[in-house]
Amino acid sequence: MYPFHLGDINIPTAPHIVEAMNRAIADGYTGYCPGPGIPQLREALADDLGARRGIKFSPDNVVVMTGGKPVITKFLQAVMNPGQEVLYPNPGFPIYESQIEYLGGTAVPYRYLPTSQGFAIDLDQVRASITPNTVAIIYNDLQNPISAESTAAEREAIAQLAQEHDLWVLSDEAYFETRYEGVSSSIASLPGMAERTVILYTFSKKFAMTGSRLGCAVAPIEIAKILSTLNTNDESCTTHYVQWAGIEALRGTQEPVQQMLDILRERRDAACELVNDISGMHVAVPQSTFYLFPDVTDAMERMGYTAVGDFATAALYETGVSFCTREHFGRRQPGEERQYIRLAYSGIDVADIRDGLGRLRKWIETA
């Protein structure tokens, strides 16, 4: 099988990070620790994230968590009451929608419009969707699944709307440093935004630590205190020895990070070239993340498929290529006519990318 469906990474965690984790276990860091995280890691996170975003953070702004997902849940618990509305990207990471609804809120989707460079937020729809009952917007620059990256103007427009309507912002920055060209910017660095923005950060992507379950929220202190309380009540603390591995990841050599980016860039380039060679499929070349979101409408029409799920199932059985579809990333919005799939290249080597997408091309073009 050719696993393009799961955004995991088949590159091992760097040895110096693993050694730091094992050393912490040997040194006895296997018990409880402070709910918001050990001071050494909170300080390292404040220094690193602040420096990369041009913002001065203190350890009091940082709350360590078991990965990135808990940041979404606890952000909503901190700022949203049942019945209130939260805007979220659709297509987008499906946990946004499910957590808003699970916690009793009203999930209000905003869409992206296709462009020659990929996708752009439909700002008119965002403006029209804000009501007096809207309390927050979830903003995922460097976006999963569509790899969209905001322009400076788009980022500033979201910030302006947040300030005009007094909205909290969850800035999901899981892929802030998973990029191949350009430089990332945080909405929190814009004037007036640090005091209303919670940054979601995770070690999973940058350091290939998906199974270690380590991340954090960087938040205004009044929100950070609430998140710390939720930590204590939900899981007591994040695994103690894993936090020492996180310190080594941040403070130690960054050479493995660059090596992984080089590998992912090679995979991106191969996957984009092959996808765009398939009749009826096309995708822009993204500068970040490790996902492609190609339009497959014409390929499906040629083959007689009307449902993208049926297309995906047939592709799996006929070619061994597995992938997600647009339907995995939120309910389809009114007016959507194009069909998309998501290909993750983080867990599949270049040789298998070429073989798998070659099989997919042969299946589509000989139908």
Phi, psi and omega in degrees: 000151179248099192276084174268006189271333190248131181277042174269174185237126180266024175253128185290153173303140184302143184303322184292333177286317177298318179298320178295322178294314180296322179295321179295322176296313180298329180276001173092014179276063186239007181253196177295157174214176184302141181304318180279001181113157180289146185303323184296321179287320179298321178293316180297320179293317179300317180295311187289310182293322179295315181297321183284343182248358181069033182233143176268110175252151171250163176304334179293342176279347190255130175234114182284141181221172182275065181101189182274327184303317180299335178297320179299310183299312186285329172302312181296319178297328184281326190245347187243135170259156177307136180094343179279160186258141175229127176280141180212153182285139180213114007291147181194179178304120190295343181292334177303303184298314185293323180287321176303312183288322179300323182271009173091007179273176176253116182275120183246110185280148165237148191254171174245148178250136179293140176228175178293337179264357182140257183214153176226146178296137174281088185296328177297320178293320178301312180301316183289340184271347182281129178233173175299345181265002180276129183245342186201160172228135174265126187234120183240084171289148190058073203266139169257120023255355195264358178063019181290142176235131180291144164286166177300321181294321179294317179298317179294326179293319177296318179298318180297317178296320179298319180286320180299323185252011177054053181259143166285151180235128167261113179261102180281108184244037181300331184249021184305325182247008174265076183216154190250333175221157176080186182228136180281149175229146180256139175297335180293340182277351179284151182305132177081004186258335182299328183279355178232010185243136170250122179269130171266124179233142177221147174278349189302312189276307185299320188251012181052050182240040186301321182276350181282339177056071181220127178199192178197164167252139171246116194219159168306146190301323181294328176281322179301323178296320178294316179298322178297319178296319178296320175306309183301321182279333184273304184226013180073301182193164172279145184313125190300307186290334176294329179294326177292327173296322178298321177298315179296322178300317182283318187270337185275191182302141177257008181301319178297330177297313179294322179298319179294319178298322178297318178295314181294324178297317179299320178293317178302311184298317179295315183295317180297315180300315183289319179300315183287350174271351180275127181298126178089006177231144174204152182207143172284155180275112182280153179265359186208178184060191174225046180231149167240145181231070186286148172281122182243017185304309185293323178297317179296318180297319178298327183267355177087016178265137175249338180251126184293333176295320177294322177299316180295318180296316179296319179299319180298313183289327185273332186234344185081004180271121179253139178205161175274166178239173178305326183293344178282354190234041177112156180294135179301136183268156179304138178090352178288124181240333183279156182248136183226153170234162175244128176248119175262127181251014182283339185242023184216130184287162184302318181300318179286328173301312181295317182293312183296312181289334172295318176296319179298317179299314181299318180296316183290316189277349176253006181293000000 
